[in-house]
Amino acid sequence: MNSAHTDRARHCTAVIELVTDVSVLPDALKTVFQKAGIRLAGLHRCGKSKAELELHSGLPVLVLMQNNLPETVMEQLLELEQPVWFVDWDGASIEPVVKTLQNKLQPQPVTASPAVEVDSKSAAYNETAMPSTWLLAASIGGPEALRSFLSRLPGDLPTCLILVQHIGREFQQQLVQQLDQASPLPVKLMTEGMRHAPQQVLVVPSDRQVRLDDEGRFRLKPGNQRFTPCIDQVVSGLLPQLGDELGMIVFSGMSNDGVAGSHAVHIAGGPVWVQTPETCVVASMVEGTMNKTETGLAGSPDELADMLVSVYH
């Protein structure tokens, strides 16, 4: 056996699965990963006709994207229990991707946590600092619930709220205006290059996919999912940058969109709250989330808003 190959194999410290929609993946990329101590247990190319992945159980998954993964593949990835990292790759140098992956795979030292006193009201869900970002997911019955929820929030709430409401493009501007009138926080339609910042509500356009880049700016491109906008897609576009800094609240709605996404948020370490089914116009989205994921707090829109305020204030 070649001695150089033996040395590289000996220094491999992590094993991952690689999923990609890149049609031509140079074999040299495998060597780059291997030199960095990362061995590819499987390489899965996903074309438009790819319906399902056959992944090794438990291994971390790197998803290297240039275009759009098939919807069935994206749903499967979002439902995985193991870590999944989504990276938009421009086809140029792979080195930044490898370095980021090395940092994520590096074991973190375990340190003793200092004792923290918390009041009884927040003890059940305030074990660590609250997220910097909350994704608000809604469908049928959502606008009414969201108006009630947002109206009870203060204008200085130190978090960014990202709203994904199933709605036709012709109605989205009206939704923004109605919510902005009801909310002390400014409500805006998300646009290309807009910066992630607290004390605002950003509504995802109905015909766009979203990701958050390394500079903290939102990048939008045309979307073609069954649901518009797609809650699960927005989760996959935010998690790589936010991780456990992303929380999620699921409101009234009729679909399974958001069920896989809320599970992914939970696996990443973020809190998932839900509107109580009896207060929903349609409860299938909430009930699907509760069946799939260990959710935290549940309440009416007013109660959820009060709980959120009590945590940050």
N, C-alpha and C positions, 0 to 999 in steps of 0.2 A: 504494500500500500504506500502511496505517496506520503512522505513525511510531513509535508506542508498540510495536506488534507487531514492527517492524523492530529496535528497540533490544533487545527481549527475545530475539529470535532471535540477534542478534549476540553476546549474552552467554552463550548456551548453551555449556557447557564439557564436557558429558558426555551420552552417549546410552545409554539402557537399554531393556530390555523390561519391561513390567509384566504380571504374572500375578495374577489375583485371583478369589476365589469370591464377591465382593460382587456381589449381583444388580443393584444400582443404584449406579453410580459417577458422582457429579456431574462435569459437564464442568469445573467450577471447579477440581477437583483437578489437571487438566492444566495450568491456568494457574499454580497454586502451584509445581508442579515446574519449569515453564518459567522462572518468575521466579527460582528458585534455581539456574538454570543447568543444568537436567537436562531433556533432550528425550526423550519417549517414542517410540521407534521402532515399538513395537507394544503394543497393549492387549488382553489375552486374558482374557475372562471364562470361568470354568470352572464349569459346572453339573454336576449328577450324571451327565449323559449324555456329558460331554466325554471323549473317549477319548485324544486326542493333541493336542499343541501344535505349531504351525508357527512356530519361532523363528528369528530371524536368527542366523547363525553368529558365535560369538565375543563377542556383546554381553553385558554383565552383566545379570542378571535379578533384579528385585525381586518377591517373592511376598508379596502383601498378603492375609492370611487373616482371616476372621471365624468360619468353621465348619471344615469338612473338605474338602480337595481330593480329587477322585477318585483312587483308588489308582494307576491307570495314569498319571495326570498326575504324581503324587508320584514314582513310579519314574523317569519321564523326567527330571524336574528333578534328582534325585539323581545321575543318570548324566552330567550336563552337564560339560564341561571348563571352561567359563567360570565366574566367580564367581556364586553364587546366594545371595541373602539372604532369609531367611524372617522375616516380621514379623506378629505377631498384632495386628490393628487393631481398636480398640473402636468405630470409626465416628465418633469425635469428631474432635478436631483432628489434621490430618495433619502439622502443623509438626514435631513431634518425630521423625517418620519421615523427613521430608525432611532435617532437620539431621544425623541419623545417617548417612543415605545420602551426604550431601555429604562428611562426614568419611571415609567408606570409599572414595569416588571420588577424593579429593584425592591427587595424586601425592606419594609420600613421598620425602624427600631421601635420597640414597645416601651413606652414610658408611662410612669404612673400619673394618672390624672389627678389634679388637685381637687379637693372637696369643694363642691359648689352648692350653695344653699338656694333652693328654688321654692316658690310658694306652691301650695297644694294644687292650685288651679292649673298651673303649667307643668307640673312635675311629670305628667304622663307623656308629654310630647316635646319637652324643651330640654332634652338631655345634652344637646350641644347647641351651638349658635344656630339661629334660624337661617334659612337659605337667602342668598342675595337675589334670587329670581323665583317667581311662582308662575307656573303655566296654568291658566284657567281654561278648562275644556268644557265645551257645551254644544248642544244641538237643539232639538225641539224643546221649547220651554226655556231655553237659555237666556235670551234677551231680558225677559222679565226678572229671572233670578239674578242676573248680573247687574241690572239696574239697582236692585235692592241691596246686593252685596257691596257694590262700589260706593253707593250713597252713604254708607256708614264708615267708610275709611277716611282717615285724616289726610290732608294734603301734604304732610311731611313724612309719610310712611317710607321707611328707608329700604325699600325693595323695588325691583322692577317687576311689573305684572305683564305677562304676555298672554293675550286672549286669542284662543282658537275657537271660533264659533262657526259651525256649519251654516253657510249662507251663500246665496247667489251673489255674483259680482255686482248686479244692478242694485242690490240693497245694502251693500257694505258701508257706503258713505253715510247713509241714513242711520245705520247702527252706530257708527262712530259719533255722529252728532248727538243722538239721543243719550248715549252713555256719557258723553262729555258734559252734557247739561246736568246729569244726575250726580256726577262724580266730582269730589273736591280735587282729586288727582287729574291732571290733564290726560285726555284720551286721544290718541293719534293713530292714524293708519300707518303701519310700518312701511318704510321705504328703503330702497337699496342704499347701503352704506350708513344707515342710521346707527348711532352709537348706543350700546347697552349702558343704561344709567338708571339709578333709583328714582323714586317719586314720579313715576309715569306709568300709564297703561298703553301698551302697544298692541293694536289689533292686526293680526296676520291677514294679508289680502287673500281673498278666496281662491285665486288662481295661481298662487305662488308656493314654491318650496322655500324653506328657510334654513340657514345655518349661521352659526356665530363663529367668526374667524378669530385668529390669534390676536388681533388688535382690538377685539371687543366690538366689532361692527357686524351688523346683520347683513348677510348676503342673500339676495333673492334671485330665483330663476323660475321659469315657467313650470307649473306642476300639472300632472296628468293623472292624479289618483282618483279613485272612485269617490272619495269624500273630499269636499272643497270648503275650506282648506283641510288638509289631512293632519289630524292630531298626532298620530303615530310618527309621521314624517317630521313634524316640528320637534318632537322629543328627540329623535335621532340626530337632528341638526344642532341641538343645544347641548346634549349630554357630553360630547367629547371635550368641550371647553368648561362646562359647569360642574359635571360630576355630582357630588352630594350637595352642591350649592343650588341645585334645582329641586324645587318642591312642586307639587301638583294638586289642584283642587278640581274634582270632577263634578259638574253640575248636571242638570236635567238634559236628557237626550235619548234618541232612539237610534242606536247602531252599536257595533262593536268597536268602532274607531276609538282609540284611546285606551282600550283595555290592555293591549300589549305595551303601549307606551307607559302607562302608569306602573305596570309591573317592572319595566326597565328602570324607571325612576326609583322605585323601591329597592331594586337590586343594587343600584348605584349608591344607595344610602340616603336618599332624599325622602322627606315625608310625603305621604299621599292622603289627602283628606277628601271626603265626599259629602255631597248634599244628601240628606236623609231621603230614602225612596218615597216616603209618604208625602213629602213636600214637593216632589218633582211632577211636572206635567206628564213626562214619560220617564220611567226609571230604568230602562234597559241598559243604558250606558253605565249608570251607577252600580246596578246590580251585577253587571259583567265584571266591573272592576273589583267589587267586593268578593266575588267568587274566585277571582284569579289572584288577588293581591292582598296581603295583610295591610289593611288601611289603618290610619290613625284616627283622627277626629271625624265626627259626622255631626251635621246640624243643618238647620234651615239656612238660607243665604244670609239672613241677618245674624244668626248665631255664629256662622263661620267667619263673618267679618269681625265680629266682636272678639272672637278667639284670636284672630290674626293680630288685631290691634293690641290685645293684652300681652302678646308675646313680645312685640317690638317696643311697646311703651311700658 
